[in-house]
Amino acid sequence: MTEPDLHTMTADRWPVLVSEAVALGVRMVFCMPLHLGGACLGTVTFQRATPGPMTAPALLDARLLAAAMLAVILDRIPMDQGSATAGESSNFHRAAVHQATGMISVQAGVTLAQALLLLRAYSYRHDRPVADVATDVVARRVHFREQPEPDASGRTKE
């Protein structure tokens, strides 16, 4: 997201933010995603007191800074596997979690955000680390396909 001049931006997008930012002297805002593979772990927001688009050297600097910040963040995440509830965030950078989230999304017919919630809920319910459950999903030992609805007697329809 880039807004090269907050003075020319309509206030309907961010009615309070724009006026407050301008009052603080911010004229330009640029957001850089923090990507790890296909996952976006967050964003870094850059602001400037002068309006105008980002120059190529400034954009390169922003990308380098975002990559360095992501490296620092990932370096600080503890690597213990722990239980599904303790240290759970340490597992989210693993590729299997992202792959499993995509598979669950297709299997259950839900968004990626909902698929990640299903993965975390399954992990919590079975007291297993998220990374272990994700590995099982990728290996097709655990699936999230819709189960047939039981009838009044409790039997599932075939």
Backbone as numpy.savetxt, mean C-alpha at the origin, in Angstrom:
# Nx Ny Nz CAx CAy CAz Cx Cy Cz
1.28 12.78 -8.19 0.43 13.94 -8.19 1.32 15.16 -8.19
1.06 16.06 -9.09 1.82 17.30 -9.17 0.85 18.47 -9.30
1.04 19.45 -8.48 0.31 20.71 -8.59 1.36 21.80 -8.69
1.68 22.26 -9.92 2.77 23.22 -10.08 2.48 24.61 -9.54
1.21 24.97 -9.38 0.91 26.30 -8.83 -0.40 26.25 -8.06
-0.29 26.25 -6.75 -1.49 26.17 -5.90 -2.38 27.40 -6.05
-1.83 28.54 -6.47 -2.64 29.75 -6.65 -3.65 29.59 -7.78
-3.33 28.78 -8.78 -4.23 28.61 -9.92 -5.14 27.39 -9.77
-4.95 26.63 -8.71 -5.73 25.41 -8.50 -7.11 25.76 -7.92
-8.13 25.07 -8.40 -9.47 25.29 -7.84 -9.55 24.65 -6.47
-10.24 25.28 -5.58 -10.31 24.82 -4.19 -11.27 23.66 -3.99
-11.97 23.23 -5.04 -12.93 22.14 -4.86 -12.26 20.79 -4.60
-11.02 20.61 -5.04 -10.32 19.34 -4.82 -9.92 19.17 -3.35
-9.27 20.17 -2.79 -8.85 20.17 -1.39 -9.19 21.53 -0.80
-10.42 21.76 -0.42 -10.85 23.11 -0.03 -10.04 23.72 1.11
-9.74 22.97 2.13 -9.03 23.54 3.28 -7.52 23.47 3.07
-7.04 22.38 2.53 -5.60 22.19 2.36 -4.97 23.28 1.50
-5.60 23.59 0.38 -5.01 24.57 -0.54 -4.87 25.94 0.13
-5.93 26.39 0.77 -5.85 27.72 1.39 -4.82 27.74 2.52
-4.74 26.69 3.31 -3.76 26.64 4.40 -2.33 26.56 3.86
-2.12 25.76 2.81 -0.78 25.64 2.23 -0.32 26.98 1.64
-1.21 27.63 0.92 -0.88 28.94 0.34 -0.57 29.94 1.44
-1.35 29.91 2.52 -1.10 30.82 3.65 0.27 30.58 4.26
0.77 29.35 4.19 2.10 29.03 4.71 3.22 29.33 3.70
2.84 29.76 2.49 3.85 30.10 1.49 4.15 28.98 0.51
3.39 27.90 0.53 3.60 26.80 -0.40 2.95 27.15 -1.73
3.72 27.04 -2.81 3.16 27.34 -4.13 3.10 26.10 -5.02
3.96 25.11 -4.79 4.03 23.91 -5.63 4.08 22.68 -4.74
3.34 21.63 -5.12 3.33 20.37 -4.38 3.56 19.23 -5.36
4.40 18.28 -4.97 4.70 17.11 -5.79 4.77 15.89 -4.88
4.03 14.84 -5.20 4.04 13.60 -4.40 4.74 12.50 -5.18
5.65 11.81 -4.52 6.41 10.72 -5.12 6.05 9.43 -4.40
5.54 8.42 -5.11 5.20 7.15 -4.45 6.45 6.39 -4.01
6.32 5.65 -2.92 7.39 4.78 -2.44 7.03 3.36 -2.88
7.56 2.95 -4.03 7.21 1.64 -4.60 8.23 0.59 -4.20
7.72 -0.59 -3.89 8.54 -1.78 -3.72 7.91 -2.83 -4.60
8.51 -3.07 -5.75 7.89 -3.95 -6.72 6.58 -3.32 -7.18
5.51 -4.09 -7.13 4.21 -3.58 -7.54 3.42 -2.93 -6.42
3.98 -2.90 -5.23 3.25 -2.35 -4.08 3.71 -0.93 -3.78
2.75 -0.09 -3.46 3.05 1.28 -3.03 2.95 1.30 -1.51
4.07 1.55 -0.84 4.11 1.53 0.62 3.81 2.89 1.24
3.69 3.90 0.41 3.40 5.24 0.92 3.83 6.26 -0.10
3.86 7.51 0.32 4.29 8.59 -0.57 5.14 9.58 0.21
5.95 10.31 -0.54 6.72 11.43 0.00 6.17 12.67 -0.69
5.87 13.69 0.07 5.34 14.93 -0.49 6.42 16.00 -0.42
6.71 16.57 -1.59 7.66 17.67 -1.69 6.87 18.94 -1.94
7.34 20.03 -1.38 6.67 21.31 -1.60 7.74 22.38 -1.85
7.30 23.43 -2.51 8.24 24.48 -2.86 7.54 25.82 -2.76
8.28 26.86 -2.45 7.71 28.21 -2.31 7.57 28.91 -3.65
8.22 28.38 -4.69 8.09 28.98 -6.02 7.25 28.08 -6.90
6.33 28.65 -7.70 5.50 27.83 -8.56 6.27 27.33 -9.78
5.71 26.35 -10.44 6.29 25.85 -11.69 6.52 24.36 -11.64
6.67 23.76 -12.81 6.87 22.31 -12.87 8.25 21.91 -12.35
8.37 20.64 -12.00 9.66 20.11 -11.55 10.60 20.04 -12.75
11.83 20.47 -12.55 12.85 20.34 -13.60 13.33 18.90 -13.61
13.96 18.49 -14.68 14.48 17.12 -14.78 15.48 16.81 -13.66
16.43 17.70 -13.35 17.35 17.40 -12.25 16.62 17.31 -10.89
15.62 18.16 -10.67 14.88 18.11 -9.41 14.08 16.82 -9.32
13.51 16.37 -10.43 12.76 15.12 -10.45 13.67 13.94 -10.15
14.88 13.94 -10.72 15.86 12.89 -10.44 16.24 12.90 -8.97
16.47 14.09 -8.41 16.78 14.20 -6.98 15.64 13.65 -6.12
14.40 13.96 -6.51 13.23 13.47 -5.76 13.16 11.95 -5.80
13.42 11.38 -6.97 13.40 9.91 -7.09 14.50 9.27 -6.24
15.68 9.85 -6.26 16.79 9.33 -5.46 16.48 9.44 -3.97
15.91 10.56 -3.57 15.55 10.75 -2.17 14.47 9.75 -1.75
13.47 9.55 -2.60 12.40 8.59 -2.29 12.97 7.18 -2.17
13.87 6.79 -3.06 14.50 5.46 -2.98 15.33 5.32 -1.72
16.06 6.37 -1.36 16.86 6.33 -0.14 15.97 6.22 1.10
14.86 6.97 1.11 13.93 6.91 2.25 13.33 5.51 2.37
12.95 4.92 1.24 12.39 3.57 1.27 13.42 2.57 1.80
14.67 2.71 1.40 15.73 1.82 1.88 15.90 1.95 3.39
15.84 3.17 3.91 15.97 3.39 5.35 14.78 2.77 6.08
13.58 2.98 5.55 12.37 2.42 6.18 12.46 0.90 6.23
12.81 0.28 5.11 12.89 -1.18 5.06 14.01 -1.72 5.93
15.10 -0.96 6.05 16.23 -1.38 6.89 15.86 -1.37 8.36
14.90 -0.53 8.75 14.51 -0.42 10.16 13.43 -1.41 10.56
12.82 -2.11 9.59 11.77 -3.07 9.92 12.42 -4.32 10.48
12.03 -4.77 11.68 12.62 -5.98 12.25 12.29 -7.20 11.39
13.21 -8.11 11.30 13.04 -9.26 10.42 12.54 -10.51 11.13
12.22 -10.45 12.43 11.72 -11.64 13.11 10.36 -12.00 12.54
10.05 -13.28 12.52 8.80 -13.73 11.94 7.65 -13.64 12.93
7.90 -13.91 14.20 6.88 -13.75 15.24 5.57 -14.43 14.91
4.53 -14.05 15.63 3.20 -14.60 15.37 2.48 -13.71 14.38
1.26 -14.06 14.07 0.48 -13.30 13.09 0.19 -11.89 13.59
0.20 -11.68 14.90 -0.11 -10.35 15.41 1.13 -9.59 15.84
2.16 -10.27 16.31 3.38 -9.60 16.76 4.37 -9.53 15.61
4.87 -8.35 15.31 5.85 -8.20 14.25 5.27 -8.40 12.87
3.97 -8.30 12.74 3.31 -8.58 11.47 3.78 -7.64 10.37
4.04 -6.40 10.70 4.43 -5.45 9.66 5.75 -5.81 9.02
6.60 -6.57 9.68 7.89 -6.94 9.11 7.73 -7.85 7.91
6.59 -8.47 7.75 6.39 -9.41 6.65 5.83 -8.76 5.39
5.36 -7.52 5.48 4.65 -6.94 4.36 5.53 -6.57 3.19
6.83 -6.52 3.36 7.69 -6.19 2.24 8.04 -7.41 1.41
7.65 -8.58 1.84 8.01 -9.80 1.13 7.17 -9.98 -0.13
7.80 -10.45 -1.18 7.13 -10.60 -2.47 5.94 -11.55 -2.38
6.05 -12.60 -1.57 4.96 -13.57 -1.48 3.67 -12.91 -0.99
3.78 -11.92 -0.11 2.58 -11.24 0.39 1.89 -10.50 -0.76
2.68 -9.84 -1.59 2.10 -9.10 -2.72 1.51 -10.06 -3.75
2.21 -11.15 -4.02 1.69 -12.14 -4.96 0.40 -12.75 -4.43
0.41 -13.12 -3.17 -0.78 -13.73 -2.56 -1.95 -12.76 -2.57
-1.68 -11.49 -2.32 -2.75 -10.49 -2.34 -3.41 -10.44 -3.71
-2.62 -10.47 -4.75 -3.17 -10.48 -6.10 -3.98 -11.73 -6.38
-3.47 -12.88 -5.94 -4.19 -14.14 -6.15 -5.52 -14.14 -5.39
-5.50 -13.67 -4.15 -6.72 -13.61 -3.34 -7.73 -12.67 -3.98
-7.25 -11.56 -4.53 -8.13 -10.60 -5.18 -8.91 -11.26 -6.31
-8.21 -12.05 -7.12 -8.86 -12.74 -8.24 -9.78 -13.85 -7.72
-9.29 -14.65 -6.78 -10.07 -15.77 -6.25 -11.36 -15.31 -5.60
-11.29 -14.27 -4.79 -12.45 -13.83 -4.02 -13.24 -12.74 -4.75
-12.71 -12.22 -5.85 -13.40 -11.17 -6.58 -13.51 -9.87 -5.80
-12.41 -9.49 -5.13 -12.40 -8.29 -4.32 -11.23 -7.39 -4.75
-11.19 -6.17 -4.21 -10.09 -5.26 -4.52 -8.81 -5.76 -3.84
-7.68 -5.18 -4.23 -6.41 -5.56 -3.61 -6.39 -5.23 -2.12
-6.96 -4.08 -1.76 -6.99 -3.70 -0.34 -7.82 -4.71 0.46
-8.95 -5.12 -0.09 -9.79 -6.11 0.59 -9.09 -7.46 0.64
-8.35 -7.80 -0.42 -7.63 -9.07 -0.45 -6.56 -9.11 0.64
-5.86 -7.99 0.84 -4.85 -7.93 1.90 -5.50 -8.09 3.26
-6.67 -7.50 3.43 -7.40 -7.67 4.70 -7.81 -9.13 4.90
-8.24 -9.80 3.84 -8.59 -11.23 3.95 -7.36 -12.05 4.35
-6.22 -11.74 3.75 -4.98 -12.44 4.08 -4.62 -12.23 5.55
-4.70 -10.99 6.01 -4.38 -10.69 7.41 -5.37 -11.36 8.37
-6.66 -11.35 8.00 -7.67 -11.97 8.86 -7.44 -13.47 8.96
-7.14 -14.11 7.84 -6.86 -15.55 7.85 -5.65 -15.84 8.73
-4.63 -15.01 8.58 -3.41 -15.16 9.38 -3.71 -15.04 10.87
-4.48 -14.03 11.22 -4.84 -13.82 12.62 -5.69 -14.97 13.16
-6.69 -15.36 12.38 -7.62 -16.42 12.83 -6.89 -17.75 13.04
-5.86 -18.02 12.23 -5.12 -19.28 12.34 -3.81 -19.13 13.11
-3.57 -17.95 13.70 -2.38 -17.67 14.51 -1.10 -18.06 13.76
-1.00 -17.56 12.53 0.16 -17.84 11.69 0.72 -16.53 11.15
2.01 -16.45 10.92 2.59 -15.25 10.32 2.00 -15.00 8.92
1.81 -13.75 8.59 1.25 -13.39 7.29 2.10 -13.96 6.17
3.43 -13.89 6.29 4.32 -14.39 5.24 4.12 -15.88 5.01
3.89 -16.64 6.07 3.68 -18.09 5.92 2.37 -18.38 5.20
1.32 -17.66 5.56 0.03 -17.85 4.89 0.17 -17.44 3.42
0.85 -16.34 3.16 1.05 -15.88 1.79 1.79 -16.93 0.97
2.80 -17.55 1.55 3.54 -18.60 0.86 2.61 -19.76 0.52
1.71 -20.10 1.44 0.74 -21.17 1.17 -0.25 -20.79 0.09
-0.64 -19.53 0.03 -1.57 -19.07 -1.02 -0.88 -19.18 -2.38
0.37 -18.70 -2.46 1.11 -18.75 -3.72 1.34 -20.20 -4.16
1.57 -21.09 -3.19 1.77 -22.51 -3.50 0.45 -23.24 -3.71
-0.67 -22.53 -3.60 -2.02 -23.06 -3.81 -2.44 -24.09 -2.76
-1.88 -23.96 -1.56 -2.32 -24.82 -0.45 -3.47 -24.18 0.31
-3.62 -22.86 0.18 -4.72 -22.11 0.80 -5.34 -21.29 -0.32
-6.67 -21.28 -0.36 -7.34 -20.48 -1.39 -8.50 -19.71 -0.77
-8.97 -18.73 -1.50 -10.03 -17.85 -1.03 -11.19 -17.79 -2.03
-11.38 -18.90 -2.75 -12.52 -18.95 -3.68 -13.80 -18.94 -2.88
-14.85 -18.43 -3.50 -16.14 -18.42 -2.81 -16.58 -19.85 -2.54
-17.01 -20.08 -1.32 -17.51 -21.39 -0.94 -19.01 -21.43 -1.22
-19.55 -22.59 -1.60 -20.99 -22.69 -1.83 -21.76 -22.36 -0.56
-22.88 -21.70 -0.74 -23.74 -21.33 0.39 -24.44 -22.57 0.94
-24.46 -22.75 2.27 -25.20 -23.88 2.83 -26.70 -23.63 2.73
-27.46 -24.71 2.55 -28.92 -24.57 2.53 -29.45 -24.56 3.98
-30.74 -24.61 4.15 -31.35 -24.53 5.50 -30.90 -25.66 6.40
-30.58 -26.82 5.84 -30.16 -27.96 6.65 -28.69 -27.90 7.02
-27.96 -26.92 6.46 -26.54 -26.80 6.75 -25.66 -27.47 5.73
-26.25 -28.16 4.75 -25.47 -28.82 3.70 -25.17 -27.82 2.59
-24.01 -27.96 2.01 -23.65 -27.07 0.91 -24.23 -27.60 -0.39
-24.61 -26.66 -1.25 -25.15 -27.03 -2.55 -23.98 -27.35 -3.47
-24.09 -28.39 -4.22 -23.02 -28.81 -5.15 -23.13 -28.08 -6.45
